[in-house]
Amino acid sequence: MGGRRKRRRRDGTEAPVIHPRNRYAAAAPDFAMLASLYPSFSPFVSISRGRASIDFTDFSATRELTRVLLLHDHGVNWWIPDGQLCPTVPNRSNYIHWIEDLLSSDLIPPISSSNKTVRGFDIGTGANCIYPLLGSSLLGWSFVGSDVTDVALEWAKKNVESNPQIANLIEIRNANKLSCSSESEAVVGEAVKENALEPVDGVVKSKPPILLGIVKDSESFDFCMCNPPFFESIEEAGLNQKTSYGGTAEEMVCPGGEQAFITHIIEDSVSLKNTFRWFTSMVGRKANLKLLVSKVREAGASVVKTTEFVQGQTARWGLAWSFIVPRKMIIRSSTPGKASHSFMLYGLQRGYGAFQVLKSAETFFHASNLSCKTDSSLFSIDVTLSDKQAQAAMLHHESDPVEGSSAKLQSAVTGISFRISVFEQMPGTLLVKGSLLNKALSGIFSSTFSQLEDTLKMEFLSKAR
């Protein structure tokens, strides 16, 4: 067999598929087989025309499916009470494997104090505690899972204690009990003031704590992850009648919805920029993704990554960012690299041409703390390495025993680094080309151009659909 055919969207771009390392990438769960092995699952399975299925509008059915998948495929014992959010195992596994990709890439170096065991922080782990259970059982990662409700904390702990083979890898932390030292109390105090909501009936309420104050001063993590409350009201959360995965108001709803919640994570990440290699969150609405990417860039992130998670007809997006200087930005001058990169923008709407793309590219470079000079007549941008990135590169090369290497590098990184040009091929189709002007900077050129491509495609191709 040649494997699954790749699906394509109307605009010709390749549609995302389930992560290739996902246990369910080759074949979906076999409901008939599971029903024969687990009698408790059998009543929920029906056979029609030789095909087994379950009623996804029945919470008991979706909960039992999650239970048997975790037990059968991951050796994990699991349960949640009625009404709590029931996770889909294939979809949650996609998120875990994407983080695995981020960590295994050489883009962001490990935090110096981190040990060999990958350590993650799950914001709002819920009663289901799904991410720590999957991450520790699949990959041996350790986790801190935080939450604010008594039911979530009680059942998350029960789910951890029911699995002694991984229990020592998972800590469940009460986010209502701020665990901060005197050094961080001032920072947290300011954050509480800034996060105060408008008074209701004369009482001022604060947004729930997310990272600041929950993360201890001495701690460092490889990543944080979050399945945020997607909705602004419980009525909005109940609009999808095609599935039933439960979910309490605390799990599903917050003022301002996912956009406000993830913005809060971004705000906290600025204060904890050296505590995490990667900050990540799932995003439920594509319309929110572009705005959140802009907020992350405005916060000063050095790298921003996005992806799309697919499970059946459900689409979710992943957002990741870091404040640590990327390794690819400090590659030695002797490292060979491509002198040019390019990509195409197809199917642009009328009114979106080379000039608009050029201005968006200019905005991208400013947000990335790179100085640039735009020539509108030539539709080009000359980009210069920022002082911060040049300093990081020089510090890296100071470990070189060759005398005078730092001075040579300082001289090498001055002046224009690379040029971005935009060419109109035909109406609605543009070529964006990057040309390296300083061979010492091939690493930062490649990584920055890749981020530019992601940003422009997200902005302009989404408008074309």
N, C-alpha and C positions, 0 to 999 in steps of 0.2 A: 504493500500500500504506500502511496506517496504522501500520506498525511493530509491534514485539512487544507482545503483551498483557501488562499488568502482573499479576504473580502476587500472590496474597494468602495469608497464613497462616490457620490455623484460627480465630485470634482476630480476624480481620478486618483486621489491620494489613498494610500493603503490604510484600511481601517485597523485599529488595534485589536489584538487577540489576547486571550488569557496568557499569563506569563508562562514561558516555556518550561520553567522549573516547577510550576504548579503541579501538584500531584494529579490534578484533574484536567491537565492540558491535553493529554492523549485521548481521554475518554471521560464522559460525564459519569457521576455516580450511578451504579447499577441498582436501582430501587428493588427489582425483583430478587436479586441476589442478597441484598441487605435484609429484605423481609424474610427470606428463608433462614438467615443466620440469627436474626434478632426478632423473636416473636412479638416483642412490644412494639415493633415498627410495622408489623404485618397489617394490623387493622387500618392503617392510614394509606396503604398502597392499593390502587385499583389497576386492573389490566383492561386495556381497550385496544383491539386490533393487534394484539401481541405486544403492546407497549405498556410498560409500567409507569405510573405517575402518582403524584400526591396532590392534595388540595392545598395550594399555597396560601389560600385565604383562611386556613385553619391554623391558629397559633399552635395548638397541640401537635399538629403534624409537622410544622416547620421546626419546632423545638425538638421533637423526637428524631427528626432527620439530622439536625446538628449534633445531637447526643451520639447517635450511632456512627456518624462520620468521624467524629473526634475519637471515639473508642476504637473503631475498626481500622482507620487509616493512621492514627497518631498515638494510639495507646493511652489516651487521656480520658479520665473519668470526669463527667461534667453534668451539671444541672442548673436550672434557674427557676425561680418561682413564677407563677402566672403574672403576666403584665410587664415583666422586665424585657429589655431589648434582646431579641434572639438573633445572633449573628449568622450570616451565611459563610460557611467555611471556605469555599473556593474564592470568594471575593476578598475575604480577610487575608487569605494566603497570598494573593497578588500583592497586597501592600507590604507584607513581610519580605517577599522576594525582591521587591523594588528597593527596599532599604538595604537588603543584602547586596544588591548591585551598586548602590551608592557607596557603601562601606568598602567593597572589594575593588572599586576603581581607585586609581592613584591620584584622583583630583584633589581631595582634601586629606592632608596627612593626619595620622592619629594624634590625639592630645598626648603630650609627653607623659602625663601622670597616669594614663590609662594602662591597664594590664592587658593580658592576652585575651581574656574573656570579654566579649562584646557586651556593653551595658546600655540598656535602653530605659526610657521613661515614658510610660503610657499615661497620657492625660485623660482622666475620666475613664478608667478601666472598666467600670460597670460591674454589675453582678456577674456577667458572663466571663470577664477577665480573659477575653479571647486572644488578644495579642500576646500577652505574656505566656499563655499556655502554648500557643503555636510557636512563638519564637524560641522558647526554651526546649520544647519537644523536638522541633525540626532542626534547630541549629545550635542548641546549647547556650543560647544567650541568657544573660541575667537581666532582671527587670525590677524597676520600682513602678507599681501601678497605683495611681492616686484616684480618690473619689471623695464626694462630699456627703452622700446619703448613707444612713445606717444600713439600709437593706443592701445597697451595692457593696459596702465594705464587708458586711457579714457574709454574703454569698461569694464574693471574690475570694475571701479567706478560706471558705469551705471548699471551693473549687481547687485552690492551691493545695490545701491539706489532704484532699482526696487523691493527690498524685505525689506520693512521697519520692518518686524517682526524679522529680524536678522541683520539689517544694523549696529546697535550699537556694534555688536560683531566683525566687520571686518574693519580693516584699510588697505588701499592701499598705499604703500610707494614707492616713486620714488628712485630707487637704484642709479641713477646718481647724486642725491643730497646727498652726504655723510653726515650723521647725527651723527657726533662724537664730543665729547668734546675735550678740549685741552689735557686731560690726555691720550687719545687714539690716538691723531694725530701722535705721533711718531711711534706707532705700525703700524698704517695704512700706514704711509709713507714708512716704511720698506717693508710692504707687496706689495705696489705698485711697488717699485723697483724690488723686487723679481719676480713679476708677469709680468714684462715688456716683450713684445714680441720682436722678431728681427726687426730692422728698415726696413721699406718698403718705397722706394723712399725718403730716408732720414728722414722719420718721425717715431718716436718710439711710438708704440701703446701699451696700457695696456690691460690686460684681464679685462672683466667686473667685477665690484664688486659683491661679493656673500653674505658674512656675515659680514666680518670685515668692520666697518665704517657704515654699514646699521643698525646693531643692536646698540642701544644706551647703554651707560655705565650703566645706572640705570635699564636696562631691564633684565628679566629672562624669560625663556620659558621652557615648558615641552618637546617640541620637535621641530625639523625643518623637513621639507619634501621637496622633489624635484622630478619633472619629467624632467630630464636633456635633453639637446639636444643630441640625440643618435648618430648623424652622423658627418662625417668629411667634407662632401661636399653635396651640394644640389642635385647633380646627384645621389649620393648614397641614399639620402633620398627618391628619386622618384622611386626606384627599385621595390617596392611592388605595382603591378598593380591591386591586388585583392581587395583593399579597397581604399577609398578616405576620409581622415579625415582632409585634408587641412594641414596648418602649414606654417608659414613664415620661412625665413632663420634664423632669430634670435631664433625662437622656436626649430628648427630642427637641426641646424648645429653650431658647434664651432670647432676651430682648435684642433685637437687631439680627437674629438668626446667625447662621454660620459666618457671615461676613464680619459681624461684630466680635464673635468669639475668636476667630482666627486672627483678627486685628489685635486682640488682647494678647495672643501668643506672640505675635510679631513685636509688640511693645515690650513684653517681658524678655524676649530674646536679645534685645539691645543691651539690657543690663547683664545678661548671662552669655554674652557672645563668646567668651573663652571657656565656658563650662561644657558646651556641646559641640561636637564636630558638625552635626547636621540637626537642624530643626525641620520637622515635617508635619504635614497635616493632610487628611483627606478633605476634598472639596466636593460638595454634592451638586453644585450648579456651575456650569461652564461660564455663565455670565459673571459670576463672582471671581473666577480665576484671574482674569486679566487685571481687575482692580487690585486683587491681593498681591499679584506679581509686582505691580507698581508700588504698592505700599512697602513690600520687602526691599525693593531697590532704593526707595527713598530712605529706608532705615539704614542703608549703607552696607547691605550684604555683598560679599565678594563674588558669590556664585548663587544662581537661582536655577532650579531644575523643575520641570513639570512632566507629568505623564498621564495617561488615561488608563483606568482600570475597566475591564470588561468582564461581565459575567451574565450570559444570556442576553436579555434585553436591557439590563441595567448598566448604566455608565456612571462612573465616578472618576474624579481626577485627583492626582497627587501633586502636592506643592512641597518643595524642599529648598532650603537655603542655608548658607553658612557665612560666617564672618571671618573665618580663617583664610589666610592667603593661600590660594591653590598652588599645589606643587607645579602644575603646568605653567605657572607664571614665573617660576624661578629655575627653569631648565638651563643648564650650562650652555654657553655659546657654542661649544663644540658639538652639541646635540643636533643632528640633522632634522630638518622639518620642511614641510611644504612651503613654497614661497607664495602660493596663491590658493584661494578657496573661492567657491562660488555656489550660488543656488538660485532657483527660479521661483518667482511668484506668479502663479497662474490664475486666470479667471477673476481678476480684480474688477470691482464695480466701477461704473463710470464716475469720474470725480476723484478716483484714487490712482494717482500716477507716480512718476519718479520723484516729483517734488515732495509729495506727502510721505513717501517712503523714506526719503532723505531726512526729512524733519524728525520722523519717528526714530531713525537711527541716531540722529544727533541727541535726542532726548535720552535714548538708551545709554550712550557713552557718558553723558553728564551724570546720569543716575548711578553709573558704575564708577564714578570718581576718576574718569579719564578725561583729560583736556582734549578738545578737538576744535578744528577750524574748518568751517563749511564753505565750499565754493559752489554757490547755486548755479552759476553759469556752466560749470563743468559737471554738475551733479556728482560732486565728490566730497569726501570728508577726510582730512588728515588727522590722525589720532596720535597723541603723544602719551607715553607711559607716565602715570602719576608719580609724584614723589614717594608716596607710600609703597607703591609696588616696586619702584626702583630701589628703595631702601631695603625692602625684603629680599630682593635679588642680590644686593650687595652683601647683606648679612649671610646669606647662603654661601656666597663665594669666599667669604673671609675664612671659611674652614679649609680652603685650598692652601696647601703649604707653599705654593709658589709665591715668592716675594713680589709685592706690587700688583697682585691679581685684583684686589679691590679697586685700586685706582684705575686699572684697565677697564674693569666692568663699568665703573662710574662714567668713564668716557664713552663706553660702548652704548649705554642706554640713553644718552642725551640725544635730543633732536627728534624728528618725526619717526614714529614706530611703524605705522602701516597706514594704508589708504583704502577707503571704501568708496566704490563707484557704483552708480545705479544707471542701467541702460534700459531703454524701452525697446523690446524686440518687436512687438506689435501691440495694438490696442488691447489692454487687459493683461499683458504679459511683460514682466520685468525681469532682468538679470541683475543680481546683486553680486558684485565681485570684490574680494579683498586681496590686496597686494602687500606683501611683507617688504618693508623698506629697510629693516635693520635685522640682520640674520641672527643677532644675539637674542632676539625676542620671539623666536618661532613658537615657543610654548604658549606664551600669553596670547599671541596672535591666533593660534588655532583654537584655544579654549574660548576666547572672547568672541571670535567670529561664529563659533558654534552656538553660543548664547544669543548672539544677535539674530542668527537664523531662527532659533526657537521663538524669540520675541516677535519678530516681524511676521512670521507665519501665523502665530497665534492671533496677532492683531488684524492682519489684512485678509488672511484666508477665511477667518471666521466671519468677516463681513461679506465675503463672496458667496457664502452659503445661504 
